[in-house]
Amino acid sequence: MRVCTSAFAAGIVAASGVGVVSAQPSYDIFNIGVVDPGDIGSQGLGVSPGGIAVGRSQGVSNQAFSWTEAGGLAPLPKLADRAFNVANGANNSGVVVGTASATFFGSNPLPVMWVNRAIIQLDLPGSFTVGRANDVNSAGVTVGSVGGGIQETAVLWDASGSPVLVNTPTPGGATMRTAFRINDSGWIVGQGTDPDNAARNVGMVFDSFTGDSFEVGALPGDNGALAFGVSNAGHVVGSSMLNQGSGRPFVWTQAGGMVEIPLPAGTSSGIARAVNSDGWVVGIASGQFAVPFLFDGTTTYALGDLIDPASGWDLLTNTSSGALGIAEDGSIVGTGVFDGDIRAFAMIVPAPGTFALLVLGGLASARRRR
């Protein structure tokens, strides 16, 4: 992971004789912007492992977009008879998937894919008339759901675009209703339902290669979970709760089971939304405000504490902020408030040399103060 605390910089600090506490990550934050100048806001909803951000711009355009640091914002065309489009996931080849709806509130949704920025409606299985696409992996396998209400069922579209229902039950009989993410090993994570307890959320994994489904369990005192994200290394993240109550963020692995993620100060509940192969997790904690956070496997940071306080961004004192995606290099995509407007953001780890220069400058300053 390209982080600011490099071994080279640590060596410089050690050789200098200047003591330093464990450094927190540092980020540059980018305003992804809006598609149309008349749009009221934008949301960052996901990022590919290699850093292609996706989301939606709301207001005049109501249009999906992709974004890269090098290329900037790229509006994605709409489905002809659906005025409200959103991009939810992407792979490193630039394939983007999402949902096209008839209204802002998501009525009559259809699953869509953008390939080379051309939109394609994905086929619906059987008699289903609505659906949603949430993520796509490097093989071009897309996941989401079809149907609505108690009929909603998780689905995958193979690389050829053929839909297959994900309805293999767990040993306890739970079935997946919504598939949120898929990794390159074919693990699909999502929300399931328990046939014996409709009030209980079931955090599920479906292995599309073996055909097996299993639950990730729950934290002590809880009876269920929601599984929102999965890394290529097999980390699963989400929220654990008792029935439909407030949740606690977790990260799960086969080796370690479910581990609770500490909440940032001033919050009382939270959801982990995405994780990379290093086990770095991002999500949203709640209290008086919505606080997007980063968990590095040891410490939880409020994202607002990892950016320049003079940047113009508020990620600490509003109810609109969130972090929904993290790339393999640690780049984070989400939504915040910039100069009073709701905007999608990308937080990028500075180039490796940047931190070394900062350290050298800090050491010189420290020596001058002696």
SEKOL-983191 format. One record per residue (C-alpha): x, y, z; residue in one letter. Coordinates in nm, 2 decimals. Each point is the difference from the previous one (the first is absolute). Layout:
R  u  v  w  residu
R  X  Y  Z  a $
...
END
This chain:
R  u  v  w  residu
R  0.00  0.00  0.00  m $
R  0.13  0.34  -0.09  r $
R  -0.01  0.17  0.34  v $
R  0.18  0.31  0.13  c $
R  0.18  -0.18  0.28  t $
R  0.28  -0.17  -0.20  s $
R  0.29  -0.21  0.14  a $
R  0.23  0.25  -0.16  f $
R  -0.16  0.29  0.19  a $
R  0.00  -0.20  0.32  a $
R  0.37  -0.07  -0.05  g $
R  0.07  0.37  -0.04  i $
R  -0.19  0.08  0.32  v $
R  0.17  -0.28  0.20  a $
R  0.35  0.12  -0.12  a $
R  -0.08  0.35  0.09  s $
R  -0.07  -0.08  0.37  g $
R  -0.33  0.18  -0.02  v $
R  -0.28  -0.20  0.17  g $
R  -0.32  -0.04  -0.20  v $
R  -0.33  -0.16  0.10  v $
R  -0.16  -0.25  -0.24  s $
R  -0.10  0.23  -0.29  a $
R  -0.36  -0.01  -0.13  q $
R  -0.07  -0.01  -0.37  p $
R  -0.01  0.32  -0.20  s $
R  -0.21  0.07  -0.31  y $
R  -0.06  0.25  -0.27  d $
R  -0.37  0.05  -0.07  i $
R  -0.15  0.07  -0.34  f $
R  -0.34  0.15  -0.09  n $
R  -0.14  -0.24  -0.26  i $
R  -0.26  0.27  -0.09  g $
R  -0.33  -0.02  -0.18  v $
R  -0.10  -0.09  -0.35  v $
R  -0.22  0.31  -0.07  d $
R  0.07  0.34  0.16  p $
R  -0.36  0.01  0.11  g $
R  0.02  -0.32  0.20  d $
R  -0.05  0.03  0.37  i $
R  0.25  -0.27  0.10  g $
R  0.19  -0.32  -0.07  s $
R  0.07  -0.32  0.19  q $
R  0.30  -0.23  -0.02  g $
R  -0.13  -0.36  0.03  l $
R  0.29  -0.23  -0.08  g $
R  0.35  -0.05  -0.14  v $
R  0.17  -0.27  -0.20  s $
R  0.31  -0.17  0.15  p $
R  0.21  0.21  -0.23  g $
R  -0.17  0.33  0.09  g $
R  -0.28  0.07  -0.25  i $
R  -0.26  0.18  0.21  a $
R  -0.38  -0.01  -0.08  v $
R  -0.31  0.17  0.12  g $
R  -0.28  0.23  -0.11  r $
R  -0.06  0.37  -0.05  s $
R  -0.35  0.13  0.11  q $
R  -0.22  0.28  -0.11  g $
R  -0.01  0.10  -0.36  v $
R  0.19  -0.29  -0.15  s $
R  -0.08  -0.28  0.25  n $
R  0.28  -0.18  -0.18  q $
R  0.25  -0.27  0.09  a $
R  0.37  0.06  -0.03  f $
R  0.35  -0.15  0.03  s $
R  0.31  0.19  0.11  w $
R  0.37  -0.05  0.01  t $
R  0.28  0.22  0.14  e $
R  0.15  0.03  -0.35  a $
R  -0.31  0.04  -0.21  g $
R  -0.24  0.17  0.24  g $
R  -0.38  -0.03  -0.02  l $
R  -0.15  -0.20  -0.29  a $
R  -0.39  0.02  -0.03  p $
R  -0.16  -0.33  -0.10  l $
R  -0.30  -0.01  -0.24  p $
R  -0.35  -0.07  0.12  k $
R  -0.23  -0.28  -0.08  l $
R  -0.25  0.14  -0.25  a $
R  -0.32  -0.04  0.21  d $
R  0.16  0.04  0.35  r $
R  0.08  0.36  0.10  a $
R  0.18  -0.08  0.33  f $
R  0.33  -0.20  -0.03  n $
R  0.25  -0.10  0.26  v $
R  0.34  -0.18  -0.03  a $
R  0.07  -0.24  0.29  n $
R  0.31  -0.19  -0.09  g $
R  0.28  -0.04  -0.25  a $
R  0.29  -0.23  -0.09  n $
R  0.35  0.10  -0.10  n $
R  -0.08  -0.04  -0.37  s $
R  -0.24  0.30  0.03  g $
R  -0.32  -0.21  -0.01  v $
R  -0.26  0.18  0.22  v $
R  -0.33  -0.14  0.13  v $
R  -0.29  0.16  0.16  g $
R  -0.38  0.07  -0.01  t $
R  -0.22  0.20  -0.22  a $
R  -0.33  0.11  0.16  s $
R  -0.32  0.19  -0.10  a $
R  0.01  0.23  0.30  t $
R  0.25  0.15  0.25  f $
R  -0.13  -0.25  0.26  f $
R  0.10  -0.30  -0.21  g $
R  -0.34  -0.10  -0.15  s $
R  0.00  -0.27  -0.27  n $
R  0.37  -0.06  0.01  p $
R  0.20  -0.18  -0.27  l $
R  0.35  -0.15  0.02  p $
R  0.25  0.17  -0.23  v $
R  0.36  -0.03  -0.11  m $
R  0.22  0.25  -0.17  w $
R  0.28  -0.13  -0.23  v $
R  0.22  0.25  -0.17  n $
R  -0.26  0.26  0.14  r $
R  -0.28  -0.16  -0.20  a $
R  -0.30  -0.11  0.20  i $
R  -0.14  -0.35  -0.01  i $
R  -0.32  -0.13  0.18  q $
R  0.07  -0.33  0.17  l $
R  -0.24  -0.28  -0.06  d $
R  -0.25  -0.09  0.27  l $
R  -0.06  -0.37  0.08  p $
R  -0.34  -0.17  -0.03  g $
R  -0.30  0.22  0.07  s $
R  0.19  0.27  0.20  f $
R  -0.06  0.35  -0.13  t $
R  0.23  0.21  0.22  v $
R  0.36  -0.04  0.12  g $
R  0.31  0.18  0.12  r $
R  0.38  -0.05  -0.07  a $
R  0.23  0.07  0.29  n $
R  0.35  -0.12  -0.09  d $
R  0.22  -0.17  -0.27  v $
R  0.33  -0.19  0.04  n $
R  0.30  -0.03  -0.22  s $
R  -0.16  -0.30  -0.19  a $
R  -0.30  0.22  -0.09  g $
R  -0.24  -0.18  0.23  v $
R  -0.26  0.24  0.13  t $
R  -0.21  -0.04  0.32  v $
R  -0.32  0.17  0.13  g $
R  -0.36  -0.09  0.05  s $
R  -0.32  -0.05  -0.19  v $
R  -0.36  0.04  0.11  g $
R  -0.13  0.21  0.30  g $
R  -0.13  -0.04  0.35  g $
R  -0.02  -0.36  0.12  i $
R  0.07  -0.12  -0.35  q $
R  0.34  0.17  -0.03  e $
R  0.27  -0.25  -0.08  t $
R  0.37  0.03  -0.04  a $
R  0.13  -0.05  -0.36  v $
R  0.33  -0.03  -0.19  l $
R  0.05  0.07  -0.37  w $
R  0.28  -0.21  -0.14  d $
R  0.26  0.15  -0.24  a $
R  -0.23  -0.05  -0.29  s $
R  -0.28  0.19  0.17  g $
R  -0.22  -0.30  0.08  s $
R  -0.18  0.03  0.33  p $
R  0.01  -0.27  0.27  v $
R  -0.20  0.02  0.33  l $
R  0.21  -0.03  0.31  v $
R  -0.24  -0.20  0.21  n $
R  0.22  -0.27  0.16  t $
R  -0.09  -0.01  0.37  p $
R  0.24  -0.01  0.29  t $
R  0.01  -0.31  0.22  p $
R  -0.26  0.18  0.22  g $
R  -0.23  0.07  -0.29  g $
R  0.07  0.37  -0.06  a $
R  -0.01  0.13  -0.36  t $
R  0.16  0.31  -0.14  m $
R  -0.24  0.29  -0.10  r $
R  0.26  0.26  -0.12  t $
R  0.35  -0.05  -0.12  a $
R  0.21  0.31  0.07  f $
R  0.36  -0.09  -0.10  r $
R  0.20  -0.27  -0.18  i $
R  0.38  -0.06  0.02  n $
R  0.23  -0.15  -0.27  d $
R  -0.03  -0.34  0.17  s $
R  -0.37  -0.01  -0.06  g $
R  -0.10  0.07  0.36  w $
R  -0.33  0.19  0.01  i $
R  -0.11  0.18  0.31  v $
R  -0.35  0.13  0.09  g $
R  -0.31  0.00  0.21  q $
R  -0.20  -0.31  0.07  g $
R  -0.32  -0.10  0.18  t $
R  -0.06  -0.26  0.26  d $
R  -0.31  -0.21  -0.07  p $
R  -0.05  -0.06  0.37  d $
R  0.05  0.37  0.12  n $
R  -0.09  0.27  -0.25  a $
R  0.12  0.27  0.24  a $
R  0.36  -0.13  -0.02  r $
R  0.24  0.13  -0.26  n $
R  0.24  -0.26  -0.15  v $
R  0.34  0.10  -0.12  g $
R  0.08  -0.25  -0.27  m $
R  0.28  -0.12  -0.23  v $
R  -0.07  -0.20  -0.31  f $
R  0.30  -0.17  -0.17  d $
R  -0.09  0.00  -0.37  s $
R  0.27  -0.25  -0.08  f $
R  -0.09  -0.27  0.26  t $
R  -0.37  0.09  0.02  g $
R  0.01  0.02  0.38  d $
R  -0.17  0.26  0.22  s $
R  0.08  0.08  0.36  f $
R  -0.06  0.27  0.27  e $
R  0.27  0.22  0.14  v $
R  -0.17  -0.01  0.34  g $
R  -0.05  0.29  0.25  a $
R  0.19  0.18  0.27  l $
R  -0.07  -0.09  0.37  p $
R  -0.35  0.10  0.10  g $
R  -0.13  0.02  -0.36  d $
R  -0.18  -0.25  -0.21  n $
R  0.06  0.11  -0.35  g $
R  0.20  0.22  -0.24  a $
R  0.01  0.17  -0.34  l $
R  0.30  -0.07  -0.23  a $
R  0.08  0.29  -0.22  f $
R  0.36  -0.05  -0.13  g $
R  0.26  -0.26  -0.09  v $
R  0.36  0.03  -0.08  s $
R  0.20  -0.21  -0.25  n $
R  0.18  -0.14  0.30  a $
R  -0.33  -0.13  0.15  g $
R  -0.07  0.27  0.27  h $
R  -0.38  0.05  0.04  v $
R  -0.13  0.32  0.16  v $
R  -0.34  0.13  0.11  g $
R  -0.21  0.06  0.31  s $
R  -0.11  -0.23  0.28  s $
R  -0.32  0.06  0.19  m $
R  -0.28  -0.15  0.21  l $
R  -0.30  -0.04  -0.23  n $
R  -0.06  0.34  -0.17  q $
R  0.19  0.20  0.26  g $
R  0.30  0.23  -0.03  s $
R  0.31  -0.16  -0.14  g $
R  0.36  -0.04  0.09  r $
R  0.26  -0.01  -0.28  p $
R  0.20  -0.32  -0.04  f $
R  0.27  -0.17  -0.21  v $
R  -0.01  -0.38  -0.05  w $
R  0.26  -0.24  -0.13  t $
R  0.00  -0.38  -0.01  q $
R  0.30  -0.01  0.23  a $
R  -0.11  0.25  0.25  g $
R  -0.38  0.00  -0.01  g $
R  -0.19  0.32  0.07  m $
R  0.18  0.29  0.17  v $
R  -0.17  0.32  0.11  e $
R  0.15  0.32  -0.14  i $
R  0.04  0.28  0.26  p $
R  -0.22  0.30  -0.07  l $
R  0.14  0.35  -0.03  p $
R  -0.05  0.24  0.29  a $
R  -0.35  0.15  0.04  g $
R  -0.18  -0.28  -0.18  t $
R  -0.21  -0.29  0.12  s $
R  -0.07  -0.23  -0.30  s $
R  0.14  -0.06  -0.34  g $
R  0.02  -0.20  -0.32  i $
R  0.32  -0.12  -0.18  a $
R  -0.06  0.04  -0.37  r $
R  0.32  -0.11  -0.18  a $
R  0.34  -0.16  0.05  v $
R  0.32  -0.05  -0.20  n $
R  0.24  -0.29  0.00  s $
R  0.21  0.15  0.28  d $
R  -0.31  -0.01  0.22  g $
R  -0.04  0.37  0.01  w $
R  -0.37  0.08  0.05  v $
R  -0.22  0.30  -0.07  v $
R  -0.35  0.08  0.11  g $
R  -0.24  0.23  0.18  i $
R  -0.04  0.05  0.37  a $
R  -0.30  0.18  0.15  s $
R  -0.07  0.22  0.30  g $
R  -0.11  0.36  -0.03  q $
R  0.17  0.00  -0.34  f $
R  0.09  -0.25  -0.27  a $
R  0.38  -0.06  0.03  v $
R  0.18  -0.19  -0.28  p $
R  0.29  -0.20  0.14  f $
R  0.30  -0.20  -0.09  l $
R  0.12  -0.31  0.20  f $
R  0.35  -0.11  -0.07  d $
R  -0.02  -0.33  0.19  g $
R  0.11  0.16  0.33  t $
R  -0.14  0.36  0.02  t $
R  -0.32  0.17  -0.12  t $
R  0.04  0.35  -0.14  y $
R  -0.28  0.25  -0.09  a $
R  0.08  0.09  -0.36  l $
R  -0.04  0.37  0.09  g $
R  0.31  -0.03  0.21  d $
R  0.21  -0.13  -0.29  l $
R  -0.03  0.29  -0.23  i $
R  0.12  0.36  0.00  d $
R  -0.24  0.20  0.23  p $
R  0.02  0.29  -0.24  a $
R  -0.12  -0.22  -0.30  s $
R  -0.36  0.14  0.02  g $
R  -0.13  -0.35  0.06  w $
R  -0.23  -0.09  0.30  d $
R  0.01  -0.38  0.07  l $
R  -0.08  0.04  0.37  l $
R  -0.30  0.22  0.08  t $
R  -0.28  -0.09  -0.25  n $
R  -0.24  -0.28  -0.07  t $
R  0.08  -0.05  -0.37  s $
R  0.36  -0.14  0.02  s $
R  0.11  -0.36  -0.06  g $
R  0.28  -0.22  -0.13  a $
R  -0.11  -0.28  -0.23  l $
R  0.31  -0.12  -0.18  g $
R  0.37  -0.06  0.05  i $
R  0.24  -0.10  -0.27  a $
R  0.30  -0.23  0.04  e $
R  0.24  0.29  0.04  d $
R  -0.21  0.15  0.28  g $
R  -0.19  0.26  -0.20  s $
R  -0.34  0.07  0.14  i $
R  -0.32  0.10  -0.18  v $
R  -0.31  0.15  0.17  g $
R  -0.22  0.30  0.06  t $
R  0.06  0.32  0.20  g $
R  -0.08  0.37  0.02  v $
R  0.23  0.23  -0.19  f $
R  -0.06  0.38  0.05  d $
R  -0.36  -0.08  0.11  g $
R  -0.08  -0.23  -0.30  d $
R  -0.04  -0.38  0.01  i $
R  0.27  -0.14  -0.22  r $
R  0.16  -0.33  -0.09  a $
R  0.37  -0.02  0.10  f $
R  0.31  -0.21  -0.06  a $
R  0.26  0.00  0.27  m $
R  0.34  -0.10  -0.16  i $
R  0.31  -0.10  0.19  v $
R  0.28  0.24  -0.08  p $
R  0.29  -0.12  -0.21  a $
R  0.27  -0.19  0.21  p $
R  0.25  0.29  -0.03  g $
R  -0.24  0.25  0.15  t $
R  0.01  -0.14  0.35  f $
R  0.38  -0.03  -0.01  a $
R  0.02  0.37  -0.09  l $
R  -0.24  0.09  0.28  l $
R  0.21  -0.21  0.25  v $
R  0.33  0.17  -0.12  l $
R  -0.16  0.34  0.04  g $
R  -0.13  -0.09  0.34  g $
R  0.34  -0.12  0.11  l $
R  0.16  0.31  -0.12  a $
R  -0.25  0.21  0.19  s $
R  0.05  -0.22  0.31  a $
R  0.38  0.06  -0.02  r $
R  -0.05  0.37  -0.03  r $
R  -0.21  0.00  0.32  r $
R  0.27  -0.17  0.20  r $
END
